[in-house]
């Protein structure tokens, strides 16, 4: 059974990140003994853009990154699509990313190793956020980890007529309709649906995994292929499962343990090899 309670082996702090005239609630996860010059990770929760909460980070792959590798993780409580459709969620995440950069010293993270990850809709936001950061040139991301990401507002071969566990075609259509409203089946900005991107050059290297029977199988593979075609390092592992988010929702199963172990290996490699110097920019 999964838990959304704080892990006793790590330190958790609640913060509010100022964004214009509002504040974004967020959690900061770090090692018990503090952090100094560690990898900084913005980890974005899932929920189909319509549900979920920042506390979902406690059941995510991000906890291992704090416990095993000393990373500092920020989990944003971004606005959900029922009351705040696109671009609210990605605007919140982008503001949190800038906060990480501008407050790196206070957070105990190194400016040249900011990473972004997330699962499901959080994976979709992760991919779009990397595109936005590349285009705005205010903050550079060293590595991205969009797990079984929700990227495509159009049906794919795997999301069409899918009856997999946890997430399926009907829910997928509803999530996109709420997030994009009238643009749910339109050629929207890649900041809204990352699969609409046509230029993958200059994006951060990536690692992801996905179940072969779940709706996001095809769009996940397409995303990795498009990155590789643009000369970007991108790896994807496929597991025999039709359960969306199987690693979190069935964490005791052997397949989930294998996925978690492989994910940690890929992060360990990224921590040693991927860096991105920040541009000369100060938030106004």
HELIX and SHEET records of a PDB file:
HELIX    1   1 UNK A   54  UNK A   59  5                                   6    
HELIX    2   2 UNK A   62  UNK A   69  1                                   8    
HELIX    3   3 UNK A   88  UNK A  102  1                                  15    
HELIX    4   4 UNK A  104  UNK A  107  1                                   4    
HELIX    5   5 UNK A  121  UNK A  136  1                                  16    
HELIX    6   6 UNK A  169  UNK A  180  1                                  12    
HELIX    7   7 UNK A  181  UNK A  183  5                                   3    
HELIX    8   8 UNK A  194  UNK A  196  5                                   3    
HELIX    9   9 UNK A  217  UNK A  229  1                                  13    
HELIX   10  10 UNK A  246  UNK A  249  1                                   4    
HELIX   11  11 UNK A  254  UNK A  273  1                                  20    
SHEET    1   A 8 UNK A  10  UNK A  19  0                                        
SHEET    2   A 8 UNK A  22  UNK A  31 -1                                        
SHEET    3   A 8 UNK A  72  UNK A  76 -1                                        
SHEET    4   A 8 UNK A  38  UNK A  44  1                                        
SHEET    5   A 8 UNK A 109  UNK A 119  1                                        
SHEET    6   A 8 UNK A 143  UNK A 147  1                                        
SHEET    7   A 8 UNK A 205  UNK A 211  1                                        
SHEET    8   A 8 UNK A 234  UNK A 239  1                                        
END                                                                             
